[in-house]
């Protein structure tokens, strides 16, 4: 495309006329609207763990394609650090618009034909973001997004109906708790790392220290999620919770000694542990909803 063509395209799409974060903000607003519509229709607190579980499922997938294999880059333009800025854009996509739309599809029982239309819509949004210069592909393709949306929304409909009975197999509940914790703890730790800069993980996996930081923190989240899910599902009392928290603290101290974890002070590590305690409490509350003890 020649220079005149690029200028015309930029003017037509509004590039440089609006801040980069505005389209992302619009997605967040749309997500809130979709969730409210779903809440009104469902009239059940089960929609909360369902939503978080869908977001966690996406996070698990994103660990592979986004963090490890560098599939694409978001450019919301809110942070100076390029990778942290991209991670923030990923949170908008994976934690808001995609799971909220999936929840809407599941609650309203939207047909497969409409799922195809929604997938096409997401592909169109992705192409628009690329042309606006606020999203960039590396090896990823738009068609992959369409296929992923179709699979996710179809699985999401099945999962919503599976959650309807009050009695679920233990293994099913355990997987739900694991996925929910990946979403909850992953979001909390990512925000803590991105905005507060009090602790840094540096395992030396990637040249970009920010990517290195998020990648190792994500690994910790996935390991923690196994133990958090087991603790909550087995209804461990406060003694078992204290044991788990103590092991977390010992693990962080070991990482400091291995020069993998760098902390501004021990208080920053203690704050991280306190945040994880809050996540455990939230997970316990959500488990009561899944088990049918709260409606």
Secondary structure, DSSP 8 states (H G I E B T S, - for coil): --HHHHHHHHHHHTTTTS-THHHHHHHHHHHHHHHHHHHHHH-STHHHHHHHHHHHHHHHHHIIIIIIS--EEE-----SSHHHHHHHHHHHIIIIIHHHHHHHHHHHT--HHHHHHHHHHHHHHHHHHHHHTSEEESS--HHHHHHHHHHHHHHHHHHHHHHHSS---HHHHHHHHHHHHHHHHHHHHHHHHHHH--EEE--SSSSSHHHHHHHHHHHHHHHHHHHHHHHHHTT--HHHHHHHHHHHHHHHHHHHHTTSEEES-HHHHHHHHHHHHHHHHHHHHHHHHHTTS--
